[in-house]
Structure formats: C-alpha cells, structure tokens
Amino acid sequence: MSSLRRTAPLVLAGAFGTSGIVHLVRPSSFDAIMPRLVPARLHRALIYASGAVELACAAGLVRSDRWASPLSIAVLVGVFPANVQMALDAGTGRNPGIADSPVLAWGRLPLQAAMIWAARQDRSRAEAGR
C-alpha cells in the first residue's frame, strides 16, 4: 500500500479531531453555515453532535476501526450542505472572517471528495492489517 494511502486516514483524523474540538469549544463558529432549511432550534444541537461524531471518527481512523471509514464518509456527506451554504453565502458578509472568501468557500467543496477518498483508505488499511 502506498505511503499516501496509509497516511491519508491519519491526516483526515487530524482534521476531524481539530474540527470536532472547535465544534464543542466554539460552536458559534458554525452558526452562519447552518443551512437555512434546518430549523434554528436544532442548530446548536447539530453542531455539538457533529463535533462529537467527528471526534469519534478521528479516534476510529487512528485505530483503523472497521466502523470508522463508513461513519467518516457519512459525516462528510452529512456536513456537505453546510459547506454548500457557506459557499452560497461567501462574499456577502454572512460568514465570519476568512470563511467569507468565495475562493476559500467554493474551493472547500471539492475537498470533500478528497476527504471521502481518505476515509475509504482507512478501510483498505484495516483490511490489510487483518
């Protein structure tokens, strides 16, 4: 297995770990990107829940647990609408700080595909370790 395929899940675990901590410590950072179709009363609960699941995924990816790859992919698919909302709002002043940059916001969308690829590599790592 190539070095990139072995390393990718660990890089994704680092991203999930960092993002998960921010979700729990500074949930307000994610308020602006919540899709407007989601009722406001659910925003904070969903932000906390996604942060907790991201931390679980990070731990599972580091350990190559069998469930980590499919759960990581599900999380990435589940948060995609928030990334789309961020891109749609980019440049309007609704997103805080550098997240308001259209280049950053739209550039983030294809990154989801790379992150899903990284999550899939964890399954290969887990199967190679059996």
Buried (B, 14 or more C-beta within 10 A) or exposed (E): EEEEBBEBBBBBBEBBBEBBBBBBEEBEBBEBBBBEEEEEEEBBEBBBEBBEBBBBBBBBBBEBBBEBBBBBBEBBEEBBBBBBBBBBBBBEEBBEEEBBBBEBBBEBEEEBEEBBBBBBBBBBBBEEEE
